[in-house]
Amino acid sequence: MRGPHERRKYDLRRVWECPDCHHKERTSGVVTSLFCGCQQKCERNDRHAMLLREEGARRI
């Protein structure tokens, strides 16, 4: 059985990057799409979703 420190050993968050302003943001694994704050000024049909750059377990 693994101890309680095992869950803090890995970073399971996703890294998203905006294609326009290159802003990076980390979210939990349940987020499937994300829009950057710079996209709020655009019309709804002209918005670009942030791109998923890293996913999976990374050792801290």
Residue pairs with C-beta under 8 A, 6 or more apart in sequence:
8 60
9 59
9 60
10 57
10 58
10 59
10 60
11 57
11 58
11 59
11 60
12 28
12 29
12 56
12 57
13 26
13 27
13 28
13 29
14 26
14 27
14 28
14 29
14 31
14 52
14 54
14 55
15 24
15 25
15 26
15 52
15 53
15 54
15 55
16 24
16 25
16 26
16 27
16 31
16 34
16 50
16 51
16 52
16 53
17 23
17 24
17 50
17 51
17 53
18 24
18 36
18 38
18 39
18 48
18 50
18 51
19 48
19 50
19 51
20 36
20 38
20 39
20 48
21 36
21 38
23 36
23 37
23 38
24 53
25 34
25 36
25 50
27 34
29 55
33 49
33 50
34 49
34 50
35 47
35 49
35 50
36 50
39 47
39 48
